[in-house]
Amino acid sequence: MTDTSTTGTTSAGDARPLSVRAMEAVEGATWLDTTADVEQRLVERALTATPGLLGLLRGRGVGHAVHPPMTDVPIGAWLSASALDLVGGRSGRPAARLLVGLGCVAALPTFATGSAEWVGLRGGDKRVGYVHAAANGTSFAMYAASWWVRRHERRHGLGVALALGAGAVAAVGGYLGGHLSVARDIGSRDPAYAGDPTSREPVSPHRV
């Protein structure tokens, strides 16, 4: 009998979950680097143009990264909107549209804090972060389109479909974000937690 406790493989082939293999494929997708590097430099330039902005977005004064908890706000609003779409009936439509719009507004500072966490990442972490941002940007665009088309009652069904599709894309983006936070331990923290209490800027063990 083949021992798979340490190798993670069997004689029948790779027994690792499909999700693990998919994440490793994203981490190793070097063809993303050309575009990701350009965008990362642009983001870094924008976030460092104002003194103290980068540290603020990374959670200075809070103790750790603020991006993960901030994602709960737009996600919660969007999921609530879809719940109303599915079970709220006609009377729930105005509230659903309002929630979609609130989620879009809340997503803007959430994107900013996520961009601050992405700056300085390298290799596979940078690539996963890039795809994470692309998925969330696509989801945001679909939710914004959903809010827009709901202005007309006759296009409500299209708005619902766009929101449901956006939710599916957001789930992919959320999985990628969870990979960075949990599997890769990406996230700013107070310098005291990293053994450097004299520094004032949040640090990450994986950021250059």
C-alpha positions in Angstrom: 0.0 0.0 0.0 1.3 3.4 -0.9 1.8 5.9 1.9 0.2 9.2 0.9 0.4 10.9 4.3 3.5 12.9 3.3 3.7 12.9 -0.5 0.0 13.8 -1.1 0.1 11.5 -4.2 -1.0 8.0 -5.0 -0.1 5.5 -7.7 -3.3 6.5 -9.5 -2.0 10.1 -9.9 -2.2 13.4 -8.1 -4.7 13.1 -5.2 -4.5 16.8 -4.2 -7.9 18.6 -4.4 -8.6 20.4 -7.7 -8.7 23.7 -5.9 -5.1 23.2 -4.7 -3.9 22.4 -8.2 -5.7 25.4 -9.6 -4.1 27.7 -7.0 -0.7 26.4 -7.8 -1.4 27.0 -11.5 -2.3 30.6 -10.8 0.8 31.0 -8.6 3.0 29.7 -11.4 1.3 31.7 -14.2 4.4 33.9 -15.0 2.7 35.1 -18.2 0.7 37.4 -15.9 3.8 39.2 -14.7 4.1 41.7 -17.6 0.7 43.3 -16.9 0.7 42.7 -13.2 4.1 44.5 -12.7 2.9 47.5 -14.7 -0.3 47.8 -12.7 1.5 47.2 -9.4 3.9 50.1 -10.1 1.0 52.4 -11.0 -0.9 51.5 -7.8 2.2 52.0 -5.7 2.9 55.4 -7.2 -0.7 56.4 -6.6 -0.8 55.2 -3.0 2.6 56.7 -2.0 1.9 60.1 -3.6 0.2 61.2 -0.4 2.3 60.8 2.8 0.9 58.4 5.2 -1.9 57.1 2.9 -0.3 53.7 2.3 0.1 53.1 6.0 -3.5 54.2 6.7 -4.9 51.8 4.1 -2.8 49.0 5.6 -4.4 49.5 9.0 -1.9 51.7 10.9 -3.4 52.5 14.2 -5.7 49.5 14.1 -3.0 46.9 14.5 -3.5 44.8 11.4 -4.9 44.9 7.9 -8.4 46.3 7.5 -9.1 44.9 4.1 -10.4 41.5 5.1 -13.2 42.8 7.5 -14.1 45.6 5.1 -15.0 43.0 2.4 -17.9 41.9 4.6 -19.8 45.2 4.0 -20.2 45.1 0.2 -20.6 41.3 0.2 -23.3 41.5 2.8 -25.2 44.2 0.9 -25.0 42.3 -2.3 -26.0 39.0 -0.8 -28.9 40.7 0.9 -30.0 42.2 -2.4 -30.0 38.8 -4.1 -32.0 37.4 -1.2 -34.6 40.1 -1.7 -34.6 39.4 -5.5 -35.3 35.8 -4.9 -37.9 35.9 -2.0 -38.8 39.6 -1.6 -41.3 39.8 -4.4 -42.2 43.0 -6.2 -42.3 45.1 -3.0 -38.7 44.2 -2.3 -37.3 45.5 -5.5 -36.6 49.1 -4.4 -34.7 47.9 -1.3 -32.8 45.3 -3.4 -31.6 48.1 -5.8 -30.6 50.3 -2.9 -28.6 47.4 -1.4 -26.8 46.8 -4.7 -25.9 50.5 -4.9 -24.7 50.6 -1.3 -22.5 47.5 -1.9 -20.9 49.3 -4.9 -20.2 52.4 -2.8 -18.7 50.3 0.0 -16.6 48.3 -2.5 -14.5 51.4 -3.4 -12.6 51.9 -0.1 -12.4 48.1 0.1 -10.6 48.0 -3.2 -8.2 50.7 -2.0 -7.3 48.7 1.1 -6.8 45.6 -0.9 -4.6 47.5 -3.4 -2.4 48.6 -0.5 -2.0 45.0 0.7 -1.0 44.0 -2.9 1.7 46.6 -3.3 5.1 45.0 -2.8 4.0 41.3 -3.2 6.2 39.2 -5.5 6.0 35.9 -7.3 3.0 33.7 -6.9 1.5 36.0 -4.2 1.5 38.9 -6.6 -0.2 36.8 -9.4 -2.9 35.5 -7.1 -3.5 39.0 -5.9 -3.8 40.2 -9.4 -6.3 37.6 -10.4 -8.2 38.3 -7.1 -8.4 41.9 -8.0 -9.5 41.1 -11.6 -12.3 38.9 -10.4 -13.5 41.4 -7.9 -13.3 44.2 -10.4 -15.4 42.1 -12.8 -17.9 41.4 -10.1 -18.1 45.1 -9.2 -18.8 46.1 -12.8 -21.6 43.5 -13.0 -23.2 44.8 -9.8 -22.9 48.3 -11.0 -24.6 47.3 -14.3 -27.3 45.5 -12.2 -28.0 48.7 -10.3 -28.1 50.8 -13.5 -30.5 48.6 -15.4 -32.9 48.3 -12.4 -33.9 51.9 -13.0 -36.4 50.5 -15.5 -39.0 48.1 -14.1 -39.1 46.1 -17.4 -35.4 45.4 -17.0 -35.6 44.1 -13.5 -35.0 40.5 -14.5 -31.8 41.5 -16.2 -30.7 43.2 -13.1 -31.3 40.1 -11.0 -29.4 38.0 -13.5 -26.5 40.3 -13.4 -26.4 40.3 -9.7 -26.5 36.6 -9.4 -23.7 36.3 -12.0 -21.7 38.9 -10.1 -22.1 36.9 -6.9 -20.7 33.8 -8.6 -17.6 35.8 -9.8 -17.3 37.4 -6.4 -17.2 33.9 -4.8 -14.1 33.1 -7.0 -12.5 36.4 -6.0 -13.3 35.6 -2.3 -11.7 32.2 -2.6 -8.5 33.8 -4.0 -8.5 36.3 -1.2 -8.9 33.6 1.4 -6.0 31.8 -0.1 -3.8 34.9 0.3 -5.0 35.5 3.9 -5.0 31.9 5.2 -2.7 29.8 3.0 -0.1 32.5 2.3 -0.5 34.5 5.5 -0.6 37.8 3.5 -1.6 40.8 5.6 -0.2 43.9 7.3 0.3 43.9 11.0 1.7 46.3 13.6 5.5 46.2 13.6 5.5 45.2 17.3 4.0 41.9 16.1 6.9 41.4 13.8 9.5 42.1 16.4 10.2 45.7 15.4 8.4 48.0 17.8 10.5 51.0 16.8 8.9 51.2 13.3 5.6 53.1 12.7 4.5 51.5 9.5 2.5 48.2 9.2 4.6 45.4 7.9 4.0 42.0 6.2 6.5 39.1 6.3 5.8 38.5 2.6 6.2 42.0 1.2 9.3 43.6 0.0 
